């Protein structure tokens, strides 16, 4: 089950070293993104090489597509995966 987190919760996790996976397209990512975020296409999640126990926050535009990505990462064995509720659109506000 996907764990949705707020901007405040995400900020705390980021300060503690969480990785941010931004699955938006490269053009939008290059315009603006959360500092330190890794841009990855949702179709390339199989190629992700992070520790399975590392804290990961998945970000998309509005928090919908990232739910699917979060679930898929959990299926791949990642244990501490979170979805940024309402996505990057809400984060930048």
N, C-alpha and C positions, 0 to 999 in steps of 0.2 A: 504494500500500500504506500502511495506517495505521501510524503510528509511535506506539506506546504509551509514555508516560513515567510515571515514578514521582512520588510527592509531592515528593521532594527535587529531582528534575530540574525539575518544574513550579515549585517555589519559586524556583529560580535564574532560570528564564525570566521569571517574574513580576517579580523584582527588576530585570531588564533591560528591563522595559517590555512584556512579552507581554500581549496582550488575552485575557481569559477569557470565553468564551461558555458560559453556563449554560443548558442546554436543558430543565431541569426545569420543572414547571408553576409559575406565578407564586406560588401559595399557599406552596409549599415554599421557593421562592427568597426570598420575603419573610420567612419564619421564620428562615432562616439561609443564608448563602452565603459564598463566598470574597470577601474585600474587593476591591472594584473590578470585580467580575464584571458582565457585561451579560447580562440575562435575555432570551432570544429563543426563541420557539417554533420547533421544528424545521421546521415548515411555512413559516416566514417567512425561511429562510436566503437565498432569492433576493433579499430586500430589504436584505441586509447591505451596508453601504457602508464597508468598511475597505480599506486599501491591500492589494493582492494579495500583497505581499511582507512584510507585517507578520506577526509571530509570533503565532499564535492557539492557545489551548488550549481544547478543547471538553470540557465537563463534563456528565454526566448523573447519575443515581442510582448506578448500579453499573458504569459504563464500557462498557455494551453498546450502547445506543442512540447514544451519542456516536461510536461507530465509524462508523455509517452517516452521521452528520452530518459527520464528518471527511472521509470519502470524497466526499460530495456537495460539500463546500467545495472540495476538490481539483479536482473536475470543473468547478467554477465558475471555476477559475483561481487559487485561493489556494495559495501555494507552501509556506508554513511553518506547517502545521496539525498539531497534535498532539492525541492523545486521552489524557485523564487516566486512567491504569490504575486500575481498580476504583472509579472515580467519586467523587462527593462523600461517599458513605457511608464510604469509606476515608479521605478527606481529613480529615473531622472527628474521626477517632480520633486 
